[in-house]
Amino acid sequence: MGYTYDIPFHVDLSGRVAVVTGGNGGIGGMFCRALAACGATIVVLGRNLERCQLVVDEIVQGGGNAFAISADVTVEAAMLRVKSEIEERFGKINILINAAGGNVKTAIIPQEQMADGGEKTFFDIPVSEMQKELDLNLRGTWLPCKILTPLMLNQEGACVLNVSSMSAFSPLTKIPGYSSAKAGVSNFTQWLATYMARSGVRVNALAPGFFMTEQNHALQFNPDGTPNARQKKIIAGTPMGRYGELNELIGAMLFLVSEKASGFVTGVVLPVDGGYNCYSGV
Ligand SMILES: NC(=O)c1ccc[n+]([C@@H]2O[C@H](COP(=O)([O-])OP(=O)(O)OC[C@H]3O[C@@H](n4cnc5c(N)ncnc54)[C@H](O)[C@@H]3O)[C@@H](O)[C@H]2O)c1
C-alpha cells in the first residue's frame, strides 16, 4: 500500500510529478503529503534541505515517492539548477505548486494608520526589506513559473497552483509589501492562465484566509506570546468566527490539480477563508 494521509477524497495522481515550493512549510508540507497520498511523486523544494528531507523521509517511509531539492525561489540560477535536476531525474513536471512565500518581519509596521503614530512607520521601512517582501512573494512565484512550466508542456494534467491571499482582494493593514505582492500573484495567475490556456497547462490560485503558521506568527501574537488585537479582528472579520485548520485547504487544492474535477477551470483565485472575503464588516 502507498503513502496514506488524511485527505477528504482521492484523486488519481499516479505517474505524476508534483513540485511544491515551500514544501517544508506549513501549507506546502501538507500539500506534499496530500499529493503523495494520491500517488504523485513529490519534489519538496525549500531553502533548507534538512527540513525538506524530513518531509521526504516521512513520505518515503510511508511508502510514497518524494525527493528533496534546496533552492531559493527568488534566485534565477538556483531555479535553473532545479530545472536541470528535475529534467534529468524525471524528464517532466505535471503539477507545480508555488507555496513558498510569507511575511518578511522587517517589512511589517506596528500601526494600522499613520495617525496612530509609533516608532516605525511606512516611511521607515528600508527599501531593501520592502523589496525582499515583493521578491519572495511575487518574484518567487513568477520565476518558478517562467523556468519550470516548459517542463510541463504536453504532460498529463499539467497545472500550476499559486498561493495568493486575502490581502490580494483588499490590502491588510501593516503589511504593504506583502499585500501588493499577493495582488500581483493573483493578477499574474490570471495572466499566465490566459497565456498558457491552449498549451494544456491550467493555472489557478488558492487564496487562503487565516491559518496559523510560522510566517504569520509575529503578526498574531504579542512579544510575550499572548494573542494580540489583530487575532480578535481576524476572527470578528471571518463570518465563520474562527481561523482555518490547515487541512481545510486540501480539498480545494486536490480539486484544482485534478483535470478530471477541474479540467475547464483556469485563471481562478479560489478563496478558502470561512467567508472573510465576502464580508464587508457591517
Ligand atoms: N498561513 C496563512 O494564513 C496564509 C494565508 C494566506 C496565504 N498564505 C501563503 O501560503 C504560503 C505558505 O505559507 P505558510 O503559511 O505555510 O508559511 P510557512 O512559513 O509555514 O511556509 C513558507 C515556506 O516558504 C519557504 N520559503 C520562504 N522563503 C523562501 C525562498 N526564498 N525560497 C524557497 N522557499 C522559501 C519557507 O522556508 C517555508 O517552508 C505563502 O505564500 C503564504 O503567503 C498563508
PDBQT file of the ligand as one rigid body, heavy atoms in Angstrom, charges set to zero:
ROOT
HETATM    1  N1  LIG A 301      -0.937  30.901   6.795  1.00  0.00    +0.000 N 
HETATM    2  C1  LIG A 301      -1.836  31.723   6.294  1.00  0.00    +0.000 C 
HETATM    3  O1  LIG A 301      -2.773  32.161   6.967  1.00  0.00    +0.000 OA
HETATM    4  C2  LIG A 301      -1.726  32.140   4.865  1.00  0.00    +0.000 A 
HETATM    5  C3  LIG A 301      -2.754  32.909   4.333  1.00  0.00    +0.000 A 
HETATM    6  C4  LIG A 301      -2.696  33.312   3.015  1.00  0.00    +0.000 A 
HETATM    7  C5  LIG A 301      -1.602  32.951   2.247  1.00  0.00    +0.000 A 
HETATM    8  N2  LIG A 301      -0.596  32.212   2.789  1.00  0.00    +0.000 N 
HETATM    9  C6  LIG A 301       0.522  31.875   1.917  1.00  0.00    +0.000 C 
HETATM   10  O2  LIG A 301       0.730  30.475   1.916  1.00  0.00    +0.000 OA
HETATM   11  C7  LIG A 301       2.085  30.218   1.535  1.00  0.00    +0.000 C 
HETATM   12  C8  LIG A 301       2.682  29.240   2.533  1.00  0.00    +0.000 C 
HETATM   13  O3  LIG A 301       2.819  29.880   3.765  1.00  0.00    +0.000 OA
HETATM   14  P1  LIG A 301       2.670  29.161   5.180  1.00  0.00    +0.000 P 
HETATM   15  O4  LIG A 301       1.616  29.863   5.912  1.00  0.00    +0.000 OA
HETATM   16  O5  LIG A 301       2.605  27.694   5.005  1.00  0.00    +0.000 OA
HETATM   17  O6  LIG A 301       4.044  29.601   5.849  1.00  0.00    +0.000 OA
HETATM   18  P2  LIG A 301       5.344  28.802   6.274  1.00  0.00    +0.000 P 
HETATM   19  O7  LIG A 301       6.277  29.804   6.832  1.00  0.00    +0.000 OA
HETATM   20  O8  LIG A 301       4.983  27.624   7.108  1.00  0.00    +0.000 OA
HETATM   21  O9  LIG A 301       5.889  28.261   4.877  1.00  0.00    +0.000 OA
HETATM   22  C9  LIG A 301       6.539  29.084   3.943  1.00  0.00    +0.000 C 
HETATM   23  C10 LIG A 301       7.632  28.267   3.307  1.00  0.00    +0.000 C 
HETATM   24  O10 LIG A 301       8.289  29.036   2.310  1.00  0.00    +0.000 OA
HETATM   25  C11 LIG A 301       9.696  28.807   2.436  1.00  0.00    +0.000 C 
HETATM   26  N3  LIG A 301      10.438  29.918   1.862  1.00  0.00    +0.000 N 
HETATM   27  C12 LIG A 301      10.497  31.184   2.304  1.00  0.00    +0.000 A 
HETATM   28  N4  LIG A 301      11.298  31.908   1.526  1.00  0.00    +0.000 NA
HETATM   29  C13 LIG A 301      11.749  31.079   0.542  1.00  0.00    +0.000 A 
HETATM   30  C14 LIG A 301      12.597  31.240  -0.578  1.00  0.00    +0.000 A 
HETATM   31  N5  LIG A 301      13.148  32.419  -0.860  1.00  0.00    +0.000 N 
HETATM   32  N6  LIG A 301      12.852  30.168  -1.356  1.00  0.00    +0.000 NA
HETATM   33  C15 LIG A 301      12.301  28.970  -1.090  1.00  0.00    +0.000 A 
HETATM   34  N7  LIG A 301      11.469  28.752  -0.056  1.00  0.00    +0.000 NA
HETATM   35  C16 LIG A 301      11.207  29.802   0.748  1.00  0.00    +0.000 A 
HETATM   36  C17 LIG A 301       9.906  28.705   3.935  1.00  0.00    +0.000 C 
HETATM   37  O11 LIG A 301      11.130  28.081   4.234  1.00  0.00    +0.000 OA
HETATM   38  C18 LIG A 301       8.706  27.853   4.320  1.00  0.00    +0.000 C 
HETATM   39  O12 LIG A 301       8.985  26.498   4.120  1.00  0.00    +0.000 OA
HETATM   40  C19 LIG A 301       2.776  31.592   1.498  1.00  0.00    +0.000 C 
HETATM   41  O13 LIG A 301       2.797  32.061   0.180  1.00  0.00    +0.000 OA
HETATM   42  C20 LIG A 301       1.855  32.460   2.330  1.00  0.00    +0.000 C 
HETATM   43  O14 LIG A 301       1.956  33.809   1.981  1.00  0.00    +0.000 OA
HETATM   44  C21 LIG A 301      -0.637  31.798   4.077  1.00  0.00    +0.000 A 
ENDROOT
TORSDOF 0
